[in-house]
Amino acid sequence: MDNLAKTERCFGPAIRKLCELTNQSSCWTHIAIRERAFFAPPAKHQK
């Protein structure tokens, strides 16, 4: 799976478009995986 597809799956088409425009998909994906908590609330930890 390419980085843009992975980015879109995780963060939606708006972020994918931003990545395409900035040509930073691999950097974004790498950062996003590491810092995922900032992008998506950790549903598993909420009670």
C-alpha positions as CSV (number, residue, x, y, z in Angstrom):
1,M,0.0,0.0,0.0
2,D,1.4,3.4,-0.9
3,N,1.7,6.2,1.6
4,L,-1.1,8.3,0.3
5,A,-3.6,5.4,0.5
6,K,-2.4,4.7,4.0
7,T,-2.7,8.3,5.0
8,E,-6.2,8.6,3.6
9,R,-7.3,5.4,5.4
10,C,-6.0,6.7,8.7
11,F,-6.9,10.4,8.4
12,G,-9.3,10.9,5.6
13,P,-9.2,12.5,2.1
14,A,-8.6,16.0,3.4
15,I,-5.2,15.0,4.9
16,R,-4.4,12.9,1.8
17,K,-5.0,16.0,-0.4
18,L,-2.8,18.1,1.9
19,C,-0.1,15.4,1.6
20,E,-0.4,15.4,-2.2
21,L,-0.1,19.2,-2.3
22,T,2.9,19.3,0.0
23,N,4.4,16.0,-1.3
24,Q,5.1,15.0,2.3
25,S,3.0,11.8,2.4
26,S,5.8,9.6,3.7
27,C,6.9,12.1,6.3
28,W,3.3,12.7,7.4
29,T,2.6,9.0,7.6
30,H,5.7,8.4,9.6
31,I,4.9,11.2,12.0
32,A,1.2,10.4,12.2
33,I,1.9,6.7,13.1
34,R,4.2,7.8,15.9
35,E,2.0,10.6,17.1
36,R,-1.4,9.1,16.3
37,A,-2.9,10.2,19.6
38,F,-2.8,13.8,18.4
39,F,-4.9,13.0,15.3
40,A,-7.4,10.6,16.7
41,P,-8.7,10.3,20.2
42,P,-7.7,7.0,21.8
43,A,-11.1,5.4,21.9
44,K,-9.8,2.2,23.6
45,H,-8.6,4.2,26.6
46,Q,-11.9,6.0,27.2
47,K,-14.4,4.5,29.6
